[in-house]
């Protein structure tokens, strides 16, 4: 006898399907009106707005990992041998952007702490322009509020994705990439090798328990194959669009009706901190662009306080220095993952001394 499905199973199965259907419609609509990054921005704002309105939308469990794998695989095709050689010439720029993340984060943490009065560790991990999950995990280990850290980073990602592409497009920046990817069209004969190298990279990073394994592993595996000039294939366009959609949905479902009501003062302060971070890094980008003679739009994307996934997608869609932008964000992830705990201790000691001096 077949066991009937429980009533509770139906909504759990239906909600992700409804979410994907609405996100797909939003992606099509955004593409029709020619928004930048339509397949990420359309689903992101549509699903977030519906969630804030009270609609029970949820992302499929593997949505973000699947989206990251697609984007990482696609980005890896840009790292051919000539590109890797060219990137070495931009090493000072990439390093300057990556290592600026900690001092800029401290500056923004100071503003957030002054506006909200949260403890130093919470302010620090909220303000660092790193990955949301990694920063929340490090914050919890330090005794900070992981919930507030996750909230601040969800808000930061949404603001950066909303603002940076629109500003670049409105400024009239045009694609200046000279790069030729290892594969520009789908080659069904070579597609299995692409999939194998990307999944091998993911497996290696997951075994090593490194952060962002689904994007950095796929990117690294395909990048090695591209640099070795192995015969590869591009991913189908519909799959790339689906990857962007899944990233947008996974970001949007972090918002809920209680998101703003729970701590409105903190939300406003986190918005101000993100604004300061974007402004400071944009100024740094302008200085580096002028000093090193690299196109401004590319440096702005490389320095923007978004995640490696979101900013690399932006660079790819707008044809703005994909390898340079990706390399800068990957190095930033590594720098923050390794240095954040020690930098937090420094910030806590400094904040304690400052508080004592003000009494």
Secondary structure, 3 states (H helix, E strand, C coil): CCCCCCHHHHHHHHHHHHHHHHHHHHHHHHHHCCCCCHHHHHHHHHHHHHHHCCCCCCCCCCHHHHHHHHHHHHHHCCCCHHHHHHHHHCHHHHHHHHHHHHHHHHHHHHHHHHHHCCCHHHHHHHHCCCCHHHHHHHHHHCCCCHHHHHHHHHHHHHHHHHHHHHHHHHCCCCCCCCCCCCCCCCCHHHHHHHHHHHHHHHHHHHHCCCCCHHHHHHHHHHHHHHHCCCCCCCCCHHHHHHHHHHHHHHHHCCCCHHHHHCCHHHHHHHHHHHHHHHHHHHHHHHHHHHHHCCCHHHHHHHHCCCCHHHHHHHHHHHCCCHHHHHHHHHHHHHHHHHHHHHHHHHHHHHHHHHHHHHC
